[in-house]
């Protein structure tokens, strides 16, 4: 009964904020929420910060994960290195401003829809733990404290995935990262460049859909889109992002990264997407540096990204 009362209160706050945003939002582009709106916005969310991980309860079937934007360093925690973390792709690079970008996406999505996604955000630096790796590659061997932080992050992701699956029967997880190798957003579906270089006909005729992180969506999307259309057609997530002003790959007229560097998806996308079953699909989103650099550009990018999430999910779910 207590949870029902809390949920009812949240719905009332959401309705009021949506009306407020609709009345005050200018037509010439995105803006910041006012200080009053921000305070109300925070109150309507269930936010938990535990073991250097922030979790925000959502009220729609969208999940945002941000594994590499944390900046907290603790002297009593072991630092990862190539000896205590035998990861063949070892890295400790900070995905600069991805936490800040994800926060703006959350706000923009709320302004546009009255809903907010589930969010799981790493606050601790990647030097201590890499949340987008399997456990034995993610933490320094023998440091149980770092192991508990890793476990907390993934428990929250699993919790969000489970709730979305049960309440909505479908979901979309977007794993937010940053890259500096190109001027676009890499959209990763667990498909290497060699696969994306194939023709649409070959993509549709093979077992590539089952090997992707959107396997469930390929079978169930309401628009009846083929696998290739979901990957890079006009109504694909990339196609909609491009229409809303964000350069990305794959999309129409930019079907594959070709021979250029490209991140095609990691541990989070593989474990929590529908590659291994389930009703939640996943896409790794690697944002170019300029989309994350300045506050004004983050605001513009977030508004376009949130709009694209809403448009894409309406195509495939409604």
Secondary structure, 3 states (H helix, E strand, C coil): CHHHHHHHHHHHHHHHHHHHHHHHCCCCCCCCCCHHHHHHHHHCCCEEEECCEEEECCCCCEEEEECCCCCECCCCCCCCCCCCCCCCCCCCCCCCCHHHHHHHHHHHHHHHHCCCCEEEEECECCCCECCCCCHHHHECCCCHHHHHHHHHHHHHHHHHHHHHHHHHCCEEEEEEEEECCCCCEEEECCCCHHHHCCCHHHHHHCCCCCCCCCHHHHHHCCCCCCHHHHHHCCCCHHHHHHHCCCCEECECCECCCCCCCCCCCCHHHHHHCHHHCCCEEEEEEEEECHHHHCHHHHHHHHHHHHHHHHHHHHHHHC
